[in-house]
Amino acid sequence: MSKVLVVGGGAAGCMAAGTAAEYGHTVTLIERNERIGRKVMITGKGRCNVTNATYTLDGLLANVPVNGRFLYSAFANFMPQDTMDFFESLGVPLKVERGNRVFPVSDKAVDIVDALDRYLKKSGVHRLNDRVTGLITEPLDDAGKQTCRITGVETEQHGTLDCDAVILATGGLSYPKTGSTGDGYTLAASAGHTIVTTKPSLVPLTSNDACCKDMQGLSLKNVTLRLVDSKAKKGSVLYEELGELLFTHFGVSGPLVLSASSHIRDMQPDRYYLEIDWKPGLSEEKLDTRLLRDFAENANRDFHNSLGKLLPAKAVPVFVKRSGIPADKKVNQITKEERARLLDLLKHFRLDVSGFRPVDEAVITSGGVSTKEVSPKTMESRLCAGLFFAGELLDVDAYTGGFNLQIAFSTGRLAGSNL
């Protein structure tokens, strides 16, 4: 059996290491932090959204907008139900919440990390607290695509470590305080791999629109958000979903916004904008009927005092300003055209996107090791024999809701079982 080094003690690395050890290999997990799973500890706001209870392969792939088909074999080999069975077998009861999000019953991410720790010990994985600074390879003489073979790694504290295989699972650039500082990209590039330009994904979006500061702290539920590319033909809607968002001092955040951000491939000023439907449950015709009823009830009031039942208090001044209807105009004097402008605002409230928030605020990193240079059936490098990849280091990313941790577990499992 092989001598295997796994670099990175996150979700993907722990799964890969434990799986490889179960297959009889001698495995050492190298993690720069004293404790494994630092990033797992903060996922799901400290509750750990461990996976998504999506029970079909097509359903999983539909939630991976970047290189989803590459994950076909990984997902088929280890589905969300397998992840759930895995943690429950390690003594962590799970529950399914809205959107099929799966959490530990305790609502404590530490229970997931402790379970991974038990798994590593049970599997016989050796642990080493160190940082890998380089890969050691030797050339291959045959004419195949793999031009070199992995033979070891260089570390900061333990010098050179020999091995037969290396699994890189170092994560991306998001949450650098957890140890995700991009080391894996440098290591992969040293073995000849192409690194697709990295950028934040599942990240809040900035906007220069003053209304964001005006509504700072306002959380909206059950609204529809659309992401529009204004440079595409006829303004292409890249993303549309019902859910929650939050106005902030810099722009917008929340689950809908994080998912929308993953569809922005080439951030440019004035290219993308968001459109909020504040009343998705009502057609324009029904909403107009609602407005007529509200106006009839408030006929003798000033316009700005008539919107209390329709909008949150923080939103009222914004809508009054945007509608162009004088705040002190009596409701019974509002024209049909003015009412139409208000209706359009409620169904198509526009926010121009100016950029991403910094990568250290992103849930994941988009970009990474090109999937064209990795075997989707084994996670082994097509360029360097004995070098495998797992998790966020790869150029794959999914929506929020547990899908990215499922990618980590599935790719880690596949890499660990194909050495």
N, C-alpha and C positions, 0 to 999 in steps of 0.2 A: 504493500500500500504506500501511498505518497505522503511526503512531508509537506504540509500545507500551511501557508501563512495568510491570515485574513487581516486586512488593514482597515480598521474602522469598527467601532463597537456600537453602532446604531442599530436600527431595526433590521436592515439588510445584512449587515455584518454578523450580527448575532445569529440570525437564521441560517446564513451560509456556513458559519463556523460549526454550529451544532449539527447541521445536516451532514457536513463532511465528516465529522467525528462519528456520527451514527453509521456512516458507510465504511468505517474502519480506518480512516486516515488519521495520521498524527497531526493534530491541528493546534496552532498557536494563534490566538487573537491578539493583535497589537492595537491598543487604544491609547491615544495621547492623554486622555482624561483619566483621573483615578477611578471614576465610576462609569459604567456603560450607560447608554441610553439617555444622554443629557438632553438631546433634542426631543426624544420620545416623552420625556418628563413634562415638556411644556406644550405638547400638542393638545388640541381641543381645549385650550384655556386651562390646562392642568388636569383635564379629565381623560384625555387620550381617546380620540375617535379612531379606534384600532382598525376598523375596516368598514365596508359598506355591505349590507346584506342584500346585494344584487346577485341573484342566483343563476343568471344566464351569462354565457360568455359574450354574447353580443351586447348585453346590457353593460357589462364592464367596459368593453372596448369603446362604447359610445360615450363614455365619460373620460376618455383619454384623447384630448384634441391633438396632441403632439406625438406622432409616431405610434399610435395605438396598435396598429397591426403587428408591429415588432414584438408586442407582448403576448401574442396569441398563444404560443407554446407555454410561456411562463404562467399565464392565467389558467390555461387548460390543465396544467400540472398541479396547480395549487390555487384553488378558488376561495372566495370569502368564507364559505362554509368550513373549509379546511382550516382557515385561520381561526375561526371561532372554536372549532373542535380542539385545535392545538392549545389555545389559552385555557379553555375550560378543563382540559386534561391536566393542565399545570396548576389547577386550583383557583382559577379566576372566573367567577360567574359573570356572564355578559348580559346586556340588555339591548334591545333595538328601539331607537327613538325615531322621531320624525325624519323623513327623508332616508329611511333605512340606515341611519348612522348607528354604529355599534360602539358601545362604551362598556367599561367594567361597571358592574352593579354598584360598586363602592364609589364611583365617580372619582377615582384616584389613579392618575397615570403611574404612580409609583408601584401599583400592583402589577401593571404590565411589565415594567422594568424589572421588578423582583422576580417575576415569572421567567423572563428571559435569562436572568442570572442563574436561576435554578436549572434551567434547560442546559446552559453551558456546563455547569458543574456535573449534572447528571450524564451528559454526553462525553465528559472527559476532556473538554477543551482546556488547553493551557492558556494562561493570561499573561500578557506582558504590557506594562505601562511605559510606553515609549512613543516616539514620533518617527515615522519612516521618511527618510529624506531622499531616497533614490532606489531605482530598480537595477538589478544586475542581470544582464542577459548575455547570451553567447549566440553567434551567428549560426544559422542552419544552412547546410550546403545544398539541400535539394532545391528544385525549381518551383516549389509551391508558393502560395501567397504568403505563408508564414515565413518570414525571413530571419526570425530569431527565436530563442527559447529562454524562458525565465529560469534563472538559477539561484536567485537570492535577492535580498534587499539590504540597503544601508539604513542604519538607525542612528539617532542622536546619542543614545546612551549605551547601547549594547553592540555597537559596531556592525559587522557584517553577519547576516543570518542566512544560511543556506536553505534551499527548499526545492521542491519539485513543481510547486504551483503557488500562485498568488491570486487571491481574490481581493480586488480593490472595491471597497464599500465606504468611501470616505465622506460621502454626502456632497452637497453643493456649496453655495456661498451664503445661503440664508441663515440667520441666527448665528453669526460668527462666534459669539460668546460661548456657544456650546461646542466649539471646536471645528465647525464647518468653515474652513478658511480657504478652500480651493486647492489644497495640496494634491488632491487626486487628479486634478486636471494636469498639473505639472508632471506628475508621475506617468500618467497615460501618454502625454505628449512625448515624453522621453523615450517611450517604446514605439514611437512613430504614429500615434493616433491623432486624428483630426479632432480638434475641440470646437464644436459649434458655438458661436459667440453666446456668452451667457448674459442673462438679464433676469430681473426679478419677475416672478410669476405668482399668481394668487397673492396680489399685493394691492394695497389701497391706491387710488388714483388721485392725482392732483388736478385742480381746476382753478383758473384765475377769476372765476365768476364770484362776485362779492356775496351772492346769495348763500354760498356755502358757510361763510363766517356768520352771516345773519341767522342761519338755522343750525349753527354748531350745537351738537349734542342731541339733535332731533333724530330719533330712530323711527323708521317707517316699516310697518309690517304689511304683508299681503299687497305689495305693489309689484308692477311688472317693470323690469328694466330691460332696455334694448341698448346694445352697443352698435353704433353705425359708423361705417367707414365712408366718409364723404367723398373720398377720391375714387371709390369703386363706382362702377356703372350704376347710375340711378340711386346711389347711396345704399350700399349693401348692408343689411342687418346681419352682423356676425354672431350675435348672441341675443337671446330673449328668454327671460325666465321670471317666474313669480317667486317672491320671497321677501327678504329683509335687506335694508341698507341703512347707513348712518351718515349724517352730515358732520363734517369736522372742520377745523380751522383751515385745513389745507385743501379740502375737497370732499371726497366721499370714501367710505369704507363699508364693511359688512359683507356677509356671504355672497350676495349678488354681485357686488363690485369685484370681489376677489376672483370669482369665476369669470367675470367679463374680462378681467385683465389678462387672462391666459390666452385670449383670442387676439391680442394686439401683437402683431409680429414686427412691425416697423414703426415705432413711436415717432411721430412727427407733430409739431405744433399745428393746430387747426385741422388735423386730419380726422381725428376720431371725436365723436361726441356721444353722450349718453342721453337717453330719452326715457323719462319716467311717466308711467301711467298710474296716477294716484288713485284711480277708481277702476281697476281692471274688471271688476264684477259687473260693471254697467256699460252697455253699449252707448255710443254717442247719443243716440235717440233717447234712451232711458235716462241718461245723465242730464240731458236737456230738460226732460220732464221733471227731474229732481230739482234742477235749478229754478224752474218756473214755480214749483211748489214752495221752495225755500224763499224765493223772492216775494211770493204772495204773502207768506207769513211775516215777512220783515219789510213790508211795502213802505212804511214811513220811517225806517231807520236809515242811517248813513251806511253806505256800501261796506265800509271797513268793519262795521259792527254786525254785518249780516252773514258772516262766513264761519261763525263759531261751530256750527254743527257739521260743516263740510270739511274743515281743515284744522290741523293742530294750530295752537295759538302762535307758535313761532313761524309758521308758514304764511299766516294771513298777511302781514305787511309785504312779504315778497310777492305774493300773488296780486295784491292791490297795485303794487308798483309795476309789475310786468304786464298786467292787463291794460294799463293805461286809463283805467276808469278812476276818476277823482275819488279820493278816499271819503270825502264828505258829500258825495252825490247821493241823493235819495234813491233808494232801491226802485221805487216806482217810476223813476225817470231814466233808468238804464235802458238803452236801446237794444234791439235784437242783435245788431252787429257787435255791441260790447259784450253781450251775453255769449255770443259765439266765440269771441276772443278768450273769454274765461274758460269756456268749455274746452277749447283747443289746448289751453295751458294745462288743464287737469289731465288730459289724455296724452299730451305730447310735451311735457316739461323738459326743456333742453338744457344740458350742461356740457360745455366744451371741455375736453380733456387736454391738459397741458403736459402731463407726464406721469411716470411711476414714482411712488415713494421709494426711498433707498432700499437696496437689496437686503439690508439687515432687518428690514420690516416685512420682508416677503416670507410667505409660508414655505415656498420652494424656489429653486433656481431653474429657469428654463434654459435650454442649451446643455452643453456637456459633450461627453464622448459620443462621436457619431455612431448611430446604430448601424450604418452601412458597413462598419468595420468590426462588428460583433455578431457572432452567430446567435440568432434568436432561439435556436433549439438547445443551446448549451450555455450561453452567456460567455463563451470563450472568445478571446481576441482572434480575428482573422489574420492578424499581422504577427502576433507573438505567441508562440505555443506555451501553454501553461499559465497564461494571464487571463483572468476572468473578471467580470464586472457585475455589480449589483447595486440597485437603488438609485438615488437621486443623481449620482455621478453620470448616469446615462442621459442622453438627450430624449427623455420622455417625461411628460408631466400631465397631470390630470386635474379635474375639478376638485373643489373641497368636498368633504363628506366621507373621508376615510379611504378614498381611492389611491392616494399617494402612498399611504402606509401599506396598502395591499400590494402595490407595485414593489415596494421594498421587500415584503415577505415572499412574494412570488418569485422575483428575480434572485433573491438570496437562496431560496430553496432549490431553484433550478441550477444555479451555479454550484452549490454545495453537493448536488447529486450527480454532477457530470464531470468530476475531476478525472 
